[in-house]
Amino acid sequence: MWVVTRGRIIVADTMTPEMRSRVMRAIQGKNTTPELAVRRILTSIGIGYRLHVKALPGSPDIVMKGRKKIIEVRGCFWHRHEGCKRACTPASNKHYWEPKFAATVARDNRNEVALINGGWKLLTIWECEADDTMLLCRRITEFIGESIR
Ligand SMILES: [Zn+2]
């Protein structure tokens, strides 16, 4: 069970391994709200994109093929947004969580390097940044560049 206290997620130590992996899958699931926010902005400014492109390293979330640009929308908790209060470590079961976090961050880094080496430009949007629509708009339009003006 997940308990949210003053914006921090605390994981109560009452989960079976099956429950825990179900929760993990739900949180890691696609079409999360921050991703939809990014997609809505792109659509609203007339930018076409493809979703979860499996042919590219890490199946990036939002791919603008013609522009050679990718936007990754990352959950602060799983992807360990540095300095973000949402990237807290659960108090119990550290031996369970820490290797999972480390593996996720290592995988993200590997995929990023592979994409950059392949000539892609990347923008990472953290879920906490998606709360601020104006900031989100600015970051996305800056990333897309002058071609939309
Ligand atoms: Zn964050």
Boltz pocket constraint, residues with backbone or C-beta under 6 A from the ligand:
constraints:
  - pocket:
      binder: B
      contacts: [[A, 76], [A, 81], [A, 84], [A, 85], [A, 86], [A, 87], [A, 126], [A, 127], [A, 128], [A, 129]]
      max_distance: 6.0
